[in-house]
Every structure is written in C-alpha cells, then in structure tokens.
Amino acid sequence: MSPDPGQEFFSDGVAEEILHALTRVRGLHVAGRTSSFSFRDSREDAATIGRKLGVTNVLEGSVRRAGDRARITAKLLSASDGFTLWSQTYDRELTDVFAVQEGIASAVVAALEVRLARGEAPSVESHRTARPEVYDAYLIARRLLERRDLLGQAGATSAYEKVIALDPGYAPAWGDLAEALLWASDLVADAASRTGWRGRALEAAERAVALDPGLATAWSTRGTLRMLLRWDFAAGREDLERAVALGRGDARVVRDHACMVLVPFGRVEEGLASLVRATELDPLDALAWTYLAMTYAGTGDVEQCARAAERALELDPGNPYAAFWRSAALVLSGRAIQATAVFAPHTSQAHEGFGLTIAAIAHHALGHASRSRVALEALEARFASSMPYQLAEIHAWRGEHERAFAWLERARTSQDAGLVLVTRDPFLRSLRSDPRYPALLRRLNLPAA
C-alpha cells in the first residue's frame, strides 16, 4: 500500500518471513510460497482461497512504508465463514520489522491454539539484520530470483553480490546466491560455463552453511551441487536429509529431497509420497507437479504421469519440462501421434530442444524412421552441448546402445542434471540389461537399479 510501487519487494519479504516462521511449527500445514503468493493481488474471498490451497485459515495483510517506518496490518480469517479470528496493526521502525514478523507468526499460532513443543517458537532469526539497507538489498535480489530464466538469475547473482558486499556475514544472501548460480548453470549452453557457475555456487553454499547451520535451503542447495558437480551422492544425500530435518514444512526442500535422494536411490514409493506431500504443501507449484509426473513415468504409471504433467501445464503453460513429460505419457501409452502436438504452440529454445527430442522418440515409435532421424540430427546440430542426456534417451529408445552410452558419458562429464533420472527413465529401459549400464552407475556413485 506504499505510494512507491517499487516497495512491493518489501511487502513480499515481510510475508515470506512470516510464512517461513510458520512452516517450522509442528502441527501447522502451511501452503507454500508459490501457492500463497499467487493470491497477492487477488480479490478472491477467504473461502475460495482456502479451497484452492487446501487450508482452513487464511492470513492476509498489508504493508505501508514511509521513510524508516512501516505500518503492517495482519488478519487471520476462517476460510469456512470468513470470520476474523485475530487482527493487529503494527507501527514500527524498520529495525523492528523482524520482531513484528515473529509477533504475527506467534499470534497466529496462539489464535489457532497450536501446542508448541518445549523451546519451540516461530522465528525469523536466520534472516535478522540490524541494518535495513542490507535487508532491502536482499529482498530486491529475492524478487529477481523468482524469475526462472537466465536473465533473471544473472540479475539475482549480481544483486546478491551487492548484499554480500554490504554484509559479508549475511548467510541468507550466500545461500540464495548459491541457488541463483545453480539455476543459471542449468540454463547455460556450454559445459565449461556450467562447471564454472556450479563451482561458484558450491562455494557460496559452503559459506552459507558455515555462517548459519540452521538454514535449510542452503543445505539443500549444497547437497544438490555435491551430486551434480562431483557425483558425490553420499555427501549430497547427507546434506539433503539435513535440509529436510531443518525445513519440515518447506515444500521445496521436500521436493528436492525426493528427486535427488529417494528416487535415485530406489526408494521410489517414499519419493512418490514425498512429492505428493510437496504438491499438498505448495499445490500451485508447477515444478513439484512436473517432478511428480517424471517419477510416475519411471514407475510405468502413465495415467498418473499424464495427470500430474497436465496439472503442471495448467499452472505454468510455458514449462518445457512439463510439456516433455505430458508428451512422454502419450508416447508410452501408445498415442505417439499426439505427442508432438504438445509443443506446437511454443517457440522458445528450451521448447525446441525438448520438442525435437519427443519428435525423434515419437516418430520412431510410429515407424517413421526418416522423420525420427531428421529430428535427431537437428537436435544434435543445435543442442549437442546442452542436451546430451536427451540425445542418449533417443538413441536408447531407438535401440542404438553404443551411441546411447557415448552420450551418457558426455552427459556425465558435462554435469548434465538429467542424469539423476538415469535409474528410472523409461526411455533408457533397454539399456539396463547391457553390462555397460552398471558400470555407468558406478561412475555416477549410484546403486545398481
């Protein structure tokens, strides 16, 4: 509500801190950030929001900032009847904003009569700083991090480096810098750049964990990087399990643990249960639904794969990963002729690469050898450096094992994130009886499938 629309980053920051404080309280089911924030400009009533998020109460509020003061209002509503359970207005100096966030979270817990364990209380301690300019710079960087494209991640990287220049000991900035660098590394085309970005990301994650061992997302990012940068699945698993212990109600932590630890290590039923929980914690997070689709495809449940991928596409029509797994479900269910149509409305480079992958796979399934070859050659000509794993999928599907293993080795040396799927990927199924397959798993430090 501030006169300056640029202050929306501050309002989002206040809301996010309260959300994180509440997720750490045992006994509360708190809708995740992606889902909650989708309603920030909504005029829908509490009943509608509660139904869409699967919650029984809704916390809403506003922020008005002027100079070094902020007025923050908060109201807890019952989703069933819209009645106000609690409300409060806080008029404070900016240096007191963390106390306000904790006060709101504590009041919500009290209003809902949640019994706290001994020594447990909603806290925003990990993000606390006595310098408002550091917090402002951090929140601006967070807005850039929301953008899941290379430009946004590059901007976030620069913004977090400015925060660190202001306060080198601010752990959340180091943790988020690692996340921004990790996302950016997955979007760059050449392997050398990918390795460089991930190396910097691992250093930032190490620093975050050292500065604040209670920062769940930093452990999660470090664990993911240890796996992708070094194929050190043992150390990565320890980090991701530590992240889950610290961030019980954090949908992202639950989601990443399932995909990076449970499923690759053969604990598929647990992985599916965790991914379902992630979609319950953050029901409007397209990435969680995409990972769920991917995992169902690996189990052979193509109907559930299709449903999850369709939900992901409803939430994020521009998601190329969701489009791939929706198309994959069509191929695997004998409807290959429909598979390529999923990519028809999209022209982005990412969609082009995945569209060519599906085209090569679908046309082979239909017996169109020449059309499959044309799509394969186009993918190799344009995306060999960035999509070696997808090229391996095509060759494996076509029964060309020699070429498939060559591309899988290239994917390993270029740190292609797709390799976390290698033990469950339905398109690689024909490779599992080949003696080179267990040898590949050993090089990746993965257990035999």
N, C-alpha and C positions, 0 to 999 in steps of 0.2 A: 504493500500500500504506500510505499515511499514515493515522493514526487519523481525521483530519478528511477526510470525503469531499469537502469543498469544495476540497481540494488537487488534484483531478483536472486542473484547468486548468494547473497547473504541470507535471504529468506529460506532458500533451498538448504543452505548449510545448517541453519537452526533446525529445520525439520528433519534433516538426515541424522543429526546428532541425537535428537530425541528418539528417532526410530532405532538407531543402533543401541542406545541405552536400554530400550525396552526389549529388544531381541535377546538380550543377555539375561533376562529374568526368567527363571524356571517357572513353568506354568502358564506362560503367555504365548499365544500363537500370534505373531505379528506379520502382517503382509509385507513383503519385501519392497525394496526401494523402487524397482522398475514399475511394479504394480501400483504402489501408493502414489508415486509421483505422476502417474498418468492422469490422475484426477485433480492436479493442482490448479488448473484453470476451468474445472468442470462446474456446471450448475446443477449437477445431479444431486438428489437428496441422499441422506444417510442410508435409507433403506436400500436404494438402488446400488450405492457403492458397497454396502455391506454384503449384498447378494453377489455382486461381481467378484469381490475379494474373498468371499467365504469367511467373513468375520462378523461378530455380534455387536461390536462397538467401533465407532469412528472418532478419531481425534482430528479436529480441524483447528485452524488458527490463522493469524495474520501477523505481519511484521511491518512496522513503520519506523524507519531510521532517519534521524536527522543529526548531522554532525557526529558527536561522540556518544550519542544516546540512542536507545532503541526502545520502542514500546511493542511488547509481544503479548498477544492475546491467545488464549487456548481454551478449547471447549471440547469436552468428551460427551458424545451423543450415543444413545442406544439406537442401534440400527433397526430394531423391531418397531419402535414407535416414534423415534426422533426426539425423545425426551432428553434434556440435558442432565447428565449425571454429575458434572463438575465443570466449573469455568473459573478463569482467573485472568487478570491483566497485570503485566509486569512492566514497570517503567524504570529502566536501569541504564547505568553507564555501560559502554561496550565491554569494558574489562570484566563486568559481572555476567556476561552472556552465558558462560558455561554453568554458573550457578543456577541461572534461570532454566537452562535446558534440563539440568538434573532435577530441579524443583518440579518442573512439569511432569517429567517421567515418574518421579516419586508420587506425585499427586494422582496420576493415572493408576498406578499400582494400588494405591490406597483406596481409590474410588471403586476399583474392581475387586477389592478385598482379596488380593492375591497374597498368599502366605509366603513370606521371604525366608530363605534359609539363613542361618546364623552368619552374620558378616556380609550378607549379600544386599546390595542396594544398586539401583540404576546409576550408572556412572559414565561420564564423558572424559574421564581422566586422561586417556591417551591422546586426546586432541587439544588439551588445555594449553594455553599460552597466555602470558601476561601482556603480550604485545598485539594489539588489534590489527596493526598493519600486516603482521605475519599471517594472522587468521584470514584477513581479507584476501591476501595474495593466494593463500591456499585454496580458498573457496572459488576464486576465479579459475584456478587451474582445474579444480574438480569439474567445473562446467565444461571445460574443453575435453576432459577425459571421457565424458559421456558420449562424445562423437566417436563412433567405431569406424573411422576411416583414417587414412594415413595423414591427411592434413590436420585432422583434429588431434591425433596422437602426437604428431610433431609439435603442434602448438602447446599441448599439455606438457610435453617434455621440457620445452623452453620455460613455460610458466612455473613448473616445479623447481627447476634450477634457480629461478629468481627467489622462490621461497627459501630454498636452502642457502642461498647467498645471504638472505636476511637473518636466518637462524639455522646454522649447520646441524644443530642438535634436535631439530623438529622431526621426529620419527615418522609421523603420518605422511609428510612430503616425500621422504625417501621411499616409503612403501608404495605410494601412488606413482612415483617416478618409475619404479620397477615395473608396475603394471602397464604404464603408458609405453615404456620401451618394449615390453613383451608383446603387446598388441601391435605396435609398429613393426616389430621384427617379422610378424606373421603376414604382414601386408607388403613387404618389400620383395622385389622380384629376384635379386641375385643372392646367392648363398653367402658370399663374403659379407655383404651388408647385414644379412640376417644374423650371422655369427657375431658380428661386432655389436649390434644392438642388444643381443641377448647377453653378451658378456657384460656390457654396461648395466643391464637390468639385474643380473645376478649380483653385481657389486652393490647396487642400490638396495636390493632386498636384504643382503647380508647386513648392511648398515642399519636398516630399519629394525631388523630382529635384534641386533646388538643394542640399539638405543631403547627399544621397547619390546621386551619379550612377550608382552600381552597382546600384541597387535596381530589378530588372527589372519587378516588378509595378507600381511607381509609373509607369514609362514606359508600360506597357500601359494603365493606367487613364487617364493623361493623354491618350494617343492616342485612346482611345475617346471621351473627353469632348470633345476638339477636333472630332471628327467630329459628335457628336450635338448639341453646344451651338452650334457655329459652321458646321457642314457643311464644315469645313476638312479635307478628306480627304488633301490633300498633306502637311500637318504631322502629321496623325494617323498616316498611313502611316509617316512617318519615325520617330515615337515607337514604334509597334508593331514595326517592324523592329529598332529598337534593343533593345526588350524581348526579342525572340527571340534576338538575339545574346548578350544577357546571361544569359537563362534558358533555356539549351538544352534542359534536361530537364524544364522546368516545364510540365505539361500545360495549365494554364490559359492561360499565355502563348501556347503553340502553338495552342490552340483559338481564342482571341480574334483572333490574327493572321489565321487562316484566314477567320473570319467577317467581320471588319471590313476586311480588306485584299485578300486573294487572291480571294475570290468576288466582292465588289462590283466589282473592277477586271477581271473577266473571266478571271482565272487559275483557272478552276474545277477543272481536273484537279489542279493544285497544291493548291488548297483542300481537295479531297476527300482527297488523300494526307495532308495535314497533320491533318485531322480524324480520319482512320483512325489516324494516329500518336498523336493525343491520346487516343483510346479505348484504345490499347495502353499508353500511359503511365499512364493512370488508368481502367482498364476498368470500374470501378463508378461512374463519374461520369455521372449521368443527363443532365446538361446537354450534355456532349460528344456523347452519342448523339443527343440532340434536335437539335443543330446539324447533325449528320451527316444525319439524316432530312430536315431542312429543305433542305439542299444537294442531296441526291438528288432531292427533289421538283422542284427547279428545273431539273435535267437531264432530267427526264422518266422517270427510273428509279423507278417507283412501287413495284416489288417491294423494292428496297433501302431505299427510304424507309420502307415498312411494317416491314421487319425492324429497322431502327435505332430507329424510334419504339416498337415493341413492347419492345425491349430497354430503352429509357429508362423505359417504364412499369413493367416488371418491377422496375427499380431504385428507381423513385420513382412509385408509383401515383397520387400526388396532384399530378403535374406537368401543369398545364393546357396548356403548350406542346407537350409530347409527345403529349397526347391530341389536340390540334388536328392535328398532322401525321399521326398514325395515321388520323384521320378523313379528312384530305385525301387520303391514299393510297387510301382506299376510294372516295371520290368520283371521283378521277382514273382509277381502274381500272374504273369502271362499276358500282360497288357502293354507290351513294349511299344506297340504302335502309337500309344497315347503319351509315352514318357517324354518325348522331346517337346511336346506342346507346352509343358510347364514353363519352359524357358523362353517361349516365343515372345512374350511382352517385354522382355528385359534386354538391355543393350550394354550393360556395364561390363567391364573387362572380367570381373570375377564371374559374372553370369556366363560370359562367353566361354571361359575355360571349363566350368562345370557342365555347360550345355554341350560342348564338344565331347566331354567325357561320356555323358549319357548317350549322346548320338552314336558314338562308336560302340558302346555296350548294347544299346537297343537294336541297332541295325544288325549287329552280329546275331542277336537272339532271333531276329526275323529272317535270318539267312541272306541278308543283303551284304555280301562280302565286300563289294567295291565301295559302297557307301560307308561302311564301317571303317575301311582303310582310309578313305578321304578324311573322315573326321579325326581319326588317329593321327594322320600325318599333319593335319592343321594344328592339332593340339601340341604335337612335338615341335613344330616350327615356331609357334608363338609362345608356348608356356613351358618349355623343357626345363628351364632353371627354377621356376616357381611351383611346378606341379608334377614332380617326378613320381609322387605316390599315386596320383591319378593315372599316370601312364602305366604304372605297374598294375593297377586294377584292370585296365583294359586288356593288357597282354595276358594276364592270368585268366580273365573271362574268356578270351579267345583261345585258351589252351597253349599259349606261347610262353612256356615256363622259363626258358633261357632268358628271353627279353624281360620277363616279369621280374626275375631275381636281379637282373642287372639294374633295373630302375629302382628296385627296393634298396639296393646297396647305395645307389646315388641319393635316394631319399634319406638314408641313414647319415651319409657323410655331409649332406646339406642341412641336416636337422629339421627335416620336414615333420611338422606336428601330426600329420596324418598317420604316422607310424604307431601312435597309441591305439589305433584301431586294428592293428595287424592280426591279433589273435581272434578277432570276432568278425572281421569284414566278410560279408557274404560273397563279394566279388573275388576274394582271394582263396575261396574254399578249395579250389582244385589244387592249390599248392601244398596243402597240409600233408599229403602223403609223399611229398618229394623230400629226400634226405637233406636237401639244402634248406628246408624250412626250419627244422630245429636248430640248425647252425646259425641261421639269421636271428632267431630268438635269443640264442646265447650271446651274440654280438650286441643285442639290444638290452641284455641283462633282464630278459623277461622269462618267466617259467614256461615250460612246454605247454602248448594249448591242450 
